[in-house]
Amino acid sequence: MNVKARIDPSAWQAGFDAGEAGHPMTPCPQNLDPFSYFSGWIEGDAKRQGFEHSLGGAA
């Protein structure tokens, strides 16, 4: 089984920025892909808390 996820870079960045700024995780803006947004939010929130973050495949 090969599972792949597609990340929308714009939605990921919006989520990252929101997480880094300390904004609540929900709601996801209607015009953005929720999976990408929440993935970015988790990374941004972790960075805000002092953890290192990775853009993974998004560069």
HELIX and SHEET records of a PDB file:
HELIX    1   1 PRO A    9  ALA A   21  1                                  13    
HELIX    2   2 PRO A   34  ARG A   48  1                                  15    
END                                                                             
